[in-house]
Amino acid sequence: MLYALITLAVFLLMECVTWLTHKYVMHGFGWFLHEDHHEPGYPHVFEKNDAFFIVFAIPSMALFFLGTYTPHTYLLFIGLGILCYGIAYFLVHDVLIHQRFKWFKNTDNRYLKALRKAHKVHHKNMGKEDSQCFGMLFVPLKYFKEQNLF
């Protein structure tokens, strides 16, 4: 039970880490990697922005290793929380929102529509300054209201 709670807590904490990383790294000193993600119709299968998947995967893999080969088993479940968030991020951001893979094209879920709208607002600004909606899974209330969720 404790390990499941650790995994869930890390998963939820990763939304905060993602928001901070997106706002202050991707739209800051890491803009050179993230910029192509804001270009409309980027023609390649991979973007420089995909390097951030590696940035988040390295600590997860290291924690899996340490949690497996040391007495600190809880580290494995911290790594699992990061991995689970990475999978959710991939499915929501790359598959659902940006349609890089055509797996879930015709969803009519109001929450997912609110998520798409918030991300669309983020991409409305093509530069690194003055963007908004830096998170991924937690959507500001105003986008839920637009979808009549509240």
C-alpha positions in Angstrom: 0.0 0.0 0.0 2.8 2.4 0.9 4.5 1.8 -2.5 1.3 2.5 -4.4 0.9 5.8 -2.5 4.5 6.7 -3.2 4.0 6.0 -6.9 0.7 8.0 -7.0 2.3 11.0 -5.0 5.2 11.1 -7.5 2.8 10.9 -10.4 0.9 13.9 -9.1 4.1 15.8 -8.2 5.3 15.3 -11.7 2.6 17.7 -13.0 4.2 20.4 -10.9 7.7 19.4 -12.1 6.4 19.5 -15.7 4.8 22.9 -15.2 8.0 24.4 -13.7 10.2 22.8 -16.3 8.0 23.9 -19.2 7.8 27.5 -18.0 11.3 28.0 -16.8 13.5 25.6 -18.8 11.7 25.0 -22.1 10.6 28.6 -22.3 13.8 29.8 -20.8 17.4 28.5 -21.4 16.1 25.3 -23.1 14.2 27.2 -25.7 16.7 26.1 -28.4 15.3 22.6 -27.9 11.7 23.5 -27.4 11.3 26.1 -30.2 10.6 23.7 -33.0 7.7 22.3 -31.1 6.0 25.8 -31.4 6.6 25.9 -35.2 3.4 25.2 -37.1 3.5 22.1 -39.4 7.0 20.9 -38.2 7.7 18.3 -40.9 9.8 15.8 -39.1 8.8 12.7 -37.2 11.1 13.8 -34.3 11.5 17.2 -32.9 14.5 18.6 -30.9 11.9 19.0 -28.1 11.7 15.2 -27.8 15.1 15.4 -26.0 13.1 16.4 -22.9 11.7 12.8 -22.8 15.3 11.6 -22.3 15.8 14.3 -19.6 12.9 12.8 -17.6 13.7 9.2 -18.5 17.2 9.3 -17.0 16.2 9.9 -13.4 13.4 7.3 -13.7 15.8 4.7 -15.0 18.4 5.5 -12.4 15.8 5.2 -9.6 14.7 1.8 -11.0 18.3 0.6 -10.9 18.9 2.0 -7.4 15.6 0.6 -6.1 16.4 -2.8 -7.5 20.0 -3.1 -6.5 20.1 -1.3 -3.1 18.0 -1.9 0.1 16.1 1.3 -0.8 13.1 -0.4 -2.6 11.0 2.8 -2.4 13.3 4.4 -5.0 12.0 1.9 -7.6 8.4 3.2 -6.9 9.5 6.9 -7.2 11.0 5.9 -10.6 7.7 4.1 -11.4 5.7 7.3 -10.6 8.0 9.2 -13.1 7.5 6.5 -15.7 3.7 6.5 -15.3 3.6 10.3 -15.7 5.8 10.0 -18.8 3.5 7.5 -20.4 0.5 9.7 -19.5 2.3 12.7 -20.9 3.1 10.9 -24.2 -0.5 9.7 -24.6 -2.1 13.0 -23.8 0.5 15.4 -25.4 1.8 13.5 -28.4 -1.0 11.2 -29.3 -4.2 13.0 -28.2 -3.3 16.7 -28.6 -0.8 16.9 -31.3 -2.0 13.7 -33.2 1.6 12.6 -33.9 0.2 9.1 -33.8 -3.4 8.7 -35.1 -4.6 6.4 -32.2 -7.4 8.5 -30.6 -8.6 10.9 -33.3 -12.3 11.2 -32.5 -12.7 11.6 -28.8 -15.7 13.5 -27.5 -14.7 13.7 -23.9 -15.2 17.2 -22.3 -12.2 16.9 -20.1 -10.0 16.1 -23.1 -11.6 18.9 -25.1 -10.7 21.3 -22.3 -7.1 19.9 -22.2 -6.8 20.4 -26.0 -8.1 24.0 -25.7 -5.6 24.9 -23.0 -2.8 23.5 -25.0 -4.0 25.3 -28.1 -3.9 28.6 -26.1 -0.3 27.7 -25.1 0.7 27.2 -28.8 -1.2 30.4 -29.9 1.9 32.3 -28.8 4.7 31.2 -31.1 7.5 32.8 -29.1 9.1 31.9 -25.8 7.7 34.9 -23.9 4.1 35.5 -22.8 2.8 31.9 -23.0 0.3 30.4 -20.6 -1.0 26.9 -19.7 2.3 25.2 -19.0 0.9 22.1 -17.3 -0.4 19.0 -19.0 -3.0 17.0 -17.0 -4.4 19.7 -14.7 -6.4 22.3 -16.8 -7.3 25.8 -15.6 -11.0 26.0 -14.6 -11.8 28.5 -17.3 -11.3 25.8 -20.0 -13.6 23.4 -18.1 -16.2 26.1 -18.0 -15.9 26.6 -21.8 -16.7 22.9 -22.1 -19.7 23.2 -19.7 -18.0 20.9 -17.1 -19.0 23.2 -14.3 
